[in-house]
Amino acid sequence: MSNLFRPLRLRGLEIPNRVWMAPMCMYSALPEGPEAGVPTDFHLTHLVSRAFGGAGLVMVEATAVRLDGRISPWDLGLWNDKQERAFARIANALSAHGTVPAIQLAHAGRKASVAKPWVSSGPVQKPDGGWTSVGPSPEAYEGLPAPEELTKNDIEQLVSDFYRSAQRAARAGFQVAEVHGAHGYLLHSFLSPASNKRTDSYGGSFENRLRFPLQVVDAVRDAWPDDLPVFFRASATDWLSENPREERIGWTSEDTVRLARELQSHGVDLLDVSSGGVVRDALIPSEPGYQVGFSAKARTEVGVPTAAVGLITDPHQAAAILHNGQADAVFLGRELLRNPYWPQHAARTLGVEPVWPEPYAYVV
Ligand SMILES: Cc1cc2nc3c(=O)[nH]c(=O)nc-3n(C[C@H](O)[C@H](O)[C@H](O)COP(=O)(O)O)c2cc1C
C-alpha cells in the first residue's frame, strides 16, 4: 500500500492517513460584536467537505488566541465560550467522519489588522475596525504601520492566552493543537533576527529569540492532553540567506534544525515545515515541492517527525515525498480548495481503495 494511506501514530492518536488539509484563513467570520471570531456554517461546510474528501487530518485555519491576534477582523478566534461551543460542533463533525480535527493557534503579531486579501494588502484603519498591532520591536512589516513593542508583562499574558485557548480547543474535541510559529506571525517575528531587535532576554542571541516561542509551546503542551500530539509550524527560512544580493540577516534552515531539537525536547510531536513571511519582499521560489527539502533536513538531522507543505498537487509526487523519507505526512492547501476529493482520487491513482462516507461507498 502507498505510504500516503498508511496510518500515522503520534502519542496515543492514530491519524488514518498522511494526506492532510493545510490551515487556510478564510476571512469569513463576523468582524465584531458577540459573533466575532465564531466559526459559522461556512467554516463547517468548508472543513467537513475535506473530511468527506478523505483528508486524514483537517487543520482549522490560524485561530487567534485573543482579539488583537487576528490577522484580519474576519479571522476565527478561540477566547470565549461562544467560540468554544461553535468549534465543538466542527470538531465533532470531523471526528464523526473519521478525520482528525486539528486547530492552529495563532497570534498574528505585527501582521495583524489587515484587510481581506482580495480587497487590499494594506491595513484596516481604526475607524473601520482596525487596531494597533504588537510585535517584538517597533519594526514595521513592509506596508503596515509599526507595531507596539511588547513588554515582559505582555509576553507573560500572551503565554497564558495561548494556554487558555489550548484548554478550550481540547474541551471542544480537537485532537491536535498546532502552534503557529511561521509566516511572520508573532512567534516567528520573535525567532527571526530580521524582525526581533530586542535587547532584553527575549532578543539578541539565538537562545533569547527562542525564549517566548518555547514558553508558548510549554504552555500549550501543559494544557494539552498527554496522549494527544502538539505540532509546531515553522518557517524553515526567511529566504534571505539564500539570496546572494540580500544584506538583511534572517532565520535560516540551520536555525530551524536547532529549533527542531529544542521543540522536540519541549514535547512537540511533529514539525510542520513551511517557509517565508517575515519580510514582504523576500525572493521565494515557486517550483513544486519547493519547501520539501527543509522538511527532509529537519527529519534527517533531528529525527523529528515532519509534515511537508507547498505546491504538492500530484499523488505520485506526494507518495514519493514519503517514500524518500522527506516527511511523515503532506499538507495540501490550494489543491484541496480546487478539489476537496483529492485524497479519494489520489488513493485510486495509487491503487488504494478510497474510504468514502458509508452512504456513498456502495454506489461510487
Ligand atoms: C487562502 C490561504 C490561506 C492561508 N492561511 C494560512 C493559515 O491560516 N495558517 C498557515 O499557517 N498558513 C496559511 N496558508 C498557507 C498554507 O497553509 C500552505 O502552507 C500554503 O498555501 C502552501 O501550500 P499549497 O501550495 O498546497 O497551497 C494559507 C494559504 C492560503 C492559500
The ligand as an ORCA input file, in Angstrom:
! r2SCAN-3c Opt
* xyz 0 1
  C      -6.038     31.165      1.287
  C      -4.869     30.735      2.114
  C      -4.867     30.970      3.480
  C      -3.807     30.539      4.276
  N      -3.881     30.667      5.649
  C      -2.945     30.080      6.425
  C      -3.120     29.978      7.825
  O      -4.158     30.324      8.388
  N      -2.094     29.462      8.550
  C      -0.944     28.982      7.958
  O      -0.032     28.533      8.651
  N      -0.802     29.015      6.625
  C      -1.773     29.507      5.849
  N      -1.663     29.437      4.481
  C      -0.546     28.674      3.899
  C      -0.981     27.219      3.629
  O      -1.240     26.535      4.841
  C       0.086     26.453      2.831
  O       1.231     26.340      3.627
  C       0.427     27.145      1.522
  O      -0.744     27.513      0.819
  C       1.281     26.260      0.614
  O       0.595     25.062      0.309
  P      -0.162     24.867     -1.107
  O       0.852     25.123     -2.189
  O      -0.604     23.413     -1.078
  O      -1.309     25.819     -1.161
  C      -2.695     29.900      3.677
  C      -2.681     29.715      2.290
  C      -3.756     30.092      1.519
  C      -3.732     29.797      0.031
*
